[in-house]
Amino acid sequence: MAFNRSLTDLKNIGKKIAARLNEAGIYSEEELRAAGPVEAHQMIRENHPDETLPLCYYLYSFEGALSDKHWDAIGEERKRELKQAIAE
């Protein structure tokens, strides 16, 4: 299966988040999948070190986008795994 949708065609990804992903060098669903939610979040954090990036707005949104779910529907266990992964 090919993953060629534009970022804004994915759940949870609006213009602002897509622009932040573009700044990090991610322009498509395929590139987001290759990076994964944790790396994409870290890349945006590196580009904006003085900003607080809400986990639900970025990390969970990327996970939801890649699993075709609203960010709040990804499950508490997966949210804990993602949160732990960015803390390492």
Steps between C-alpha positions, in 0.01 A plus 500: 500500500636840404482784748503810280240721666596854579544578866180703527303202367591309815294512819623750758728685255393854422688777325705602805620149582566430131710818482701391804555159342610667176754707696639171631526357146184287511264567209292186455334213681778272383766726654302527824474120513874468441576742784230375734317710757785519753769610254263748331418651841869523587582665167237768559622547857854555369372763255304679775700450822339792683144377448305257711358242262189340650523124463143471382554764236806342342610158622154353543375672185776334296420159647131551427573622148700186425235270648204696355361587844422817690795565733285437806400153374850351486470351848662580832757220476628625163505858630718385792735318259535808283551730796767268637673483161544877482630511857789264418 
